[in-house]
Amino acid sequence: MSNQNTNLPERSDQVTSLLGWFKEFFGQFQLAWRLLWDGRVPLLTKIVPLLMTVYLLSPVDLIPDVALGLGQLDDLAIFLVGMRLFVDICPPELVAEHKGESLPESSDAVWIPPDADVIDVEATPVTDDEEVPLTQEEA
């Protein structure tokens, strides 16, 4: 019997990256869950997780679930995209609060009106029956 070490391939970096992905996924899910139950998040924003859940529970799929593996991948993709979209459209100050972070104070966070004149225009629809008066530049 020899005491040779068998050279197994190093997969610790792959395992570490996979564990990091799962940790990030569950952190994102937890953040989305807390934002979903926060009363300060607008109701219109909460439609995204509702639509995502309706799609996941509905029998209509982009790829039928009969195709083993592929059918579940579209559900997973909708879930991940929907969760990410929900967090992205939530108010940034609430997201930062739930993450335990603070938003950086910056001067560009406050809207400053422009120095130039502001032109307010109201469009009016024109039908084919009406004649449109031409301006001097168009004539």
VENSUL-V875517 format. One record per pair of residues at least 12 apart in sequence whose C-alpha atoms are under 7 Angstrom apart, sorted by sequence separation. I is the first residue (numbers start at 1). J is the second residue. D is the distance in Angstrom with one decimal. If there is no record, write none. Layout:
I:J:D ; I:J:D
This chain:
62:74:6.9 ; 56:75:6.2 ; 52:78:6.8 ; 52:79:6.5 ; 52:82:6.0 ; 49:82:6.4 ; 48:82:6.5 ; 49:83:6.8 ; 49:86:6.8 ; 48:86:6.0 ; 45:86:6.9 ; 45:89:6.9 ; 45:90:6.7 ; 41:90:6.5 ; 32:83:6.6 ; 32:87:6.0 ; 31:98:6.6 ; 31:99:7.0
